């Protein structure tokens, strides 16, 4: 019995360390400390994070499931590049999920939730004014996640966060222009304005346009990166003018 308890304690400890390693590695990936294409060497990660191989491997496996890293047999783990076809797919799924979510949240969120959301958007404005663009890009992910939270649907929340985290990697690489970020924040403000007015259809319409415009910004910039795959993008409501 003592042996089983000891083994269980070790298992719990490994899981806890793996979670810590996962969150730290994910943070480094999303902030480009580990840029796309970089080889994540287990031995180096073990020394950097001061944990054993098992938690590192568990963390890398979870990151692979989320599509942030790629395992190549015999070569190890690499930070995944997001290609043009993936960008299209991500934004298309975002449209499918976030447009009705925005409408539903506008209809059902409490006044307190809307007011808290308004305060959050004001802080995003402050990040833009202060030119703290890294903070702003983090908040942009949180913006869409907070709308999903108002739906009280945990699965939706997780999907929205995951999709927007993938996009923020590309944003940190490509969105260097202050005007692009200001444009994005204006669009966020337009969504908020309609949510405050409880204009559910208007909020959904503006959310759809924001996702479409954001797609075009990312796609056009990413298309210019010659090291990424260029493909013909099929027409959908996302790309319709």
C-alpha positions as CSV (number, residue, x, y, z in Angstrom):
1,X,0.0,0.0,0.0
2,X,2.8,2.4,0.9
3,X,4.5,1.7,-2.5
4,X,1.3,2.5,-4.4
5,X,0.8,5.7,-2.4
6,X,4.4,6.7,-3.1
7,X,3.9,6.0,-6.8
8,X,0.7,8.0,-6.9
9,X,2.4,10.9,-5.1
10,X,5.2,10.8,-7.7
11,X,2.6,10.8,-10.5
12,X,0.8,13.8,-9.0
13,X,4.1,15.7,-8.7
14,X,5.0,14.9,-12.3
15,X,1.7,16.2,-13.5
16,X,2.1,19.4,-11.5
17,X,5.6,20.0,-12.9
18,X,4.3,19.2,-16.4
19,X,1.6,21.8,-16.0
20,X,4.1,24.4,-14.9
21,X,6.4,23.5,-17.8
22,X,3.5,23.6,-20.2
23,X,2.4,27.1,-19.2
24,X,6.0,28.4,-19.3
25,X,6.8,26.9,-22.7
26,X,3.4,28.1,-24.1
27,X,4.2,31.6,-22.8
28,X,7.6,31.6,-24.5
29,X,6.0,30.4,-27.8
30,X,3.3,33.0,-27.8
31,X,5.7,35.8,-27.0
32,X,8.1,34.6,-29.7
33,X,10.9,33.9,-27.2
34,X,10.9,30.6,-29.1
35,X,10.2,31.7,-32.7
36,X,8.5,29.5,-35.4
37,X,10.8,26.8,-36.8
38,X,13.0,26.6,-33.7
39,X,14.1,23.2,-32.5
40,X,13.1,22.6,-28.8
41,X,15.8,20.4,-27.4
42,X,14.7,18.4,-24.4
43,X,18.0,18.6,-22.6
44,X,18.1,22.4,-23.0
45,X,14.5,22.8,-21.8
46,X,15.2,20.5,-18.9
47,X,18.1,22.8,-17.8
48,X,16.2,26.0,-18.4
49,X,13.1,25.0,-16.5
50,X,15.0,22.9,-13.9
51,X,12.7,19.9,-14.2
52,X,13.3,16.3,-15.3
53,X,12.6,14.9,-18.8
54,X,9.2,13.4,-18.0
55,X,7.4,16.7,-17.3
56,X,9.1,18.3,-20.3
57,X,7.9,15.5,-22.5
58,X,4.4,15.7,-21.1
59,X,4.3,19.4,-21.7
60,X,5.6,19.1,-25.3
61,X,3.0,16.4,-26.0
62,X,0.2,18.7,-24.8
63,X,1.6,21.6,-26.9
64,X,1.7,19.2,-29.9
65,X,-2.0,18.4,-29.3
66,X,-2.8,22.1,-29.4
67,X,-0.9,22.5,-32.7
68,X,1.8,24.8,-31.3
69,X,4.7,22.4,-31.8
70,X,5.4,19.6,-34.3
71,X,7.2,16.4,-33.5
72,X,9.5,15.0,-36.1
73,X,10.7,11.5,-35.4
74,X,14.4,11.3,-34.9
75,X,14.7,15.1,-34.8
76,X,12.6,16.2,-31.9
77,X,10.1,19.0,-31.4
78,X,9.9,22.2,-33.4
79,X,7.8,25.4,-33.1
80,X,5.2,25.2,-35.9
81,X,4.9,27.9,-38.5
82,X,1.4,28.9,-39.3
83,X,0.9,28.7,-43.1
84,X,-1.6,30.4,-45.4
85,X,-4.0,27.5,-45.6
86,X,-4.1,27.4,-41.8
87,X,-4.7,31.1,-41.5
88,X,-7.7,30.8,-43.7
89,X,-9.1,27.8,-41.8
90,X,-8.5,29.5,-38.4
91,X,-10.3,32.6,-39.4
92,X,-13.1,30.7,-41.0
93,X,-13.7,28.7,-37.8
94,X,-13.5,31.9,-35.8
95,X,-16.3,33.3,-38.0
96,X,-18.4,30.2,-37.4
97,X,-17.9,30.4,-33.6
98,X,-17.5,34.0,-32.6
99,X,-20.3,35.7,-34.7
100,X,-23.2,33.8,-33.1
101,X,-21.3,33.9,-29.7
102,X,-21.2,37.7,-29.9
103,X,-24.9,37.9,-30.7
104,X,-25.8,35.5,-27.9
105,X,-23.6,37.3,-25.4
106,X,-25.1,40.6,-26.3
107,X,-28.6,39.2,-25.6
108,X,-27.8,37.3,-22.4
109,X,-24.9,38.9,-20.6
110,X,-25.6,40.8,-17.4
111,X,-25.2,44.5,-17.1
112,X,-22.3,43.9,-14.7
113,X,-20.6,41.7,-17.3
114,X,-21.0,44.3,-20.0
115,X,-19.7,47.0,-17.7
116,X,-16.6,44.9,-16.8
117,X,-16.0,44.3,-20.5
118,X,-16.2,48.0,-21.2
119,X,-13.6,48.7,-18.5
120,X,-11.4,46.0,-20.1
121,X,-11.6,47.6,-23.6
122,X,-10.7,51.0,-22.0
123,X,-7.5,49.3,-20.7
124,X,-6.8,48.1,-24.3
125,X,-7.2,51.7,-25.4
126,X,-4.6,52.7,-22.8
127,X,-2.1,50.1,-24.1
128,X,-2.5,51.5,-27.6
129,X,-2.0,55.1,-26.4
130,X,1.1,54.0,-24.4
131,X,2.4,52.0,-27.5
132,X,2.6,48.9,-25.3
133,X,1.8,46.7,-28.3
134,X,2.8,43.4,-26.7
135,X,0.3,44.0,-23.9
136,X,-2.3,45.0,-26.5
137,X,-1.8,41.8,-28.4
138,X,-2.3,39.8,-25.2
139,X,-5.4,41.7,-24.5
140,X,-6.7,41.2,-28.1
141,X,-6.8,37.4,-27.4
142,X,-8.5,38.1,-24.1
143,X,-11.1,40.4,-25.8
144,X,-12.5,37.5,-27.8
145,X,-12.2,35.1,-24.9
146,X,-14.2,37.4,-22.6
147,X,-17.1,37.5,-25.1
148,X,-17.0,33.7,-25.2
149,X,-17.1,33.7,-21.4
150,X,-20.4,35.6,-21.5
151,X,-22.0,32.6,-23.3
152,X,-21.3,30.4,-20.3
153,X,-20.1,27.7,-22.7
154,X,-16.7,26.2,-21.5
155,X,-16.1,24.3,-24.7
156,X,-16.6,27.4,-26.8
157,X,-14.3,29.4,-24.5
158,X,-11.5,26.9,-24.9
159,X,-11.8,26.8,-28.7
160,X,-11.9,30.6,-29.0
161,X,-8.9,31.0,-26.8
162,X,-6.9,28.4,-28.7
163,X,-7.7,29.8,-32.1
164,X,-6.8,33.4,-31.1
165,X,-3.6,32.3,-29.4
166,X,-2.4,30.8,-32.8
167,X,-3.3,34.1,-34.5
168,X,-1.4,36.2,-32.0
169,X,1.9,34.4,-32.9
170,X,1.5,35.6,-36.5
171,X,0.4,39.0,-35.2
172,X,3.6,39.5,-33.2
173,X,5.6,38.7,-36.3
174,X,3.7,40.6,-38.9
175,X,1.7,43.5,-37.4
176,X,4.4,46.0,-37.0
177,X,2.4,49.1,-38.1
178,X,0.8,51.2,-35.4
179,X,-2.0,52.0,-37.8
180,X,-2.9,48.3,-38.1
181,X,-3.2,47.9,-34.4
182,X,-5.2,51.1,-34.0
183,X,-7.6,49.9,-36.8
184,X,-8.0,46.6,-34.9
185,X,-8.8,48.4,-31.7
186,X,-11.4,50.6,-33.4
187,X,-13.1,47.5,-34.6
188,X,-13.1,46.1,-31.0
189,X,-14.7,49.4,-29.9
190,X,-17.4,49.1,-32.5
191,X,-18.3,45.6,-31.2
192,X,-18.4,46.9,-27.6
193,X,-20.6,49.8,-28.6
194,X,-23.3,47.6,-30.0
195,X,-23.1,45.2,-27.1
196,X,-23.6,48.1,-24.7
197,X,-26.7,49.1,-26.7
198,X,-27.9,45.5,-26.7
199,X,-27.9,45.5,-30.5
200,X,-27.4,41.8,-30.9
201,X,-27.7,41.7,-34.7
202,X,-25.4,44.8,-35.0
203,X,-22.8,43.3,-32.7
204,X,-22.8,40.1,-34.7
205,X,-22.5,42.0,-38.0
206,X,-19.6,44.1,-36.7
207,X,-17.9,41.0,-35.3
208,X,-18.1,39.3,-38.7
209,X,-16.6,42.3,-40.4
210,X,-13.8,42.5,-37.8
211,X,-12.9,38.9,-38.3
212,X,-13.0,39.4,-42.1
213,X,-10.8,42.5,-42.0
214,X,-8.4,40.9,-39.5
215,X,-8.1,37.9,-41.9
216,X,-7.3,40.1,-44.8
217,X,-4.6,42.0,-42.8
218,X,-2.9,38.8,-41.7
219,X,-3.3,37.0,-45.0
220,X,-1.8,39.8,-47.1
221,X,1.2,40.2,-44.7
222,X,1.8,36.5,-44.4
223,X,1.5,36.0,-48.2
224,X,4.6,38.2,-48.6
225,X,6.7,35.8,-46.5
226,X,8.3,33.7,-49.2
227,X,9.4,31.0,-46.8
228,X,5.7,30.1,-46.1
229,X,3.5,28.1,-48.4
230,X,1.4,30.2,-50.8
231,X,-1.9,28.6,-51.9
232,X,-5.0,29.6,-53.7
233,X,-7.6,30.5,-51.1
234,X,-11.1,29.2,-51.8
235,X,-13.9,31.7,-51.7
236,X,-16.1,31.8,-48.6
237,X,-18.2,34.4,-46.8
238,X,-15.0,35.3,-45.0
239,X,-13.3,36.5,-48.1
240,X,-16.3,38.0,-49.9
241,X,-16.0,41.7,-50.5
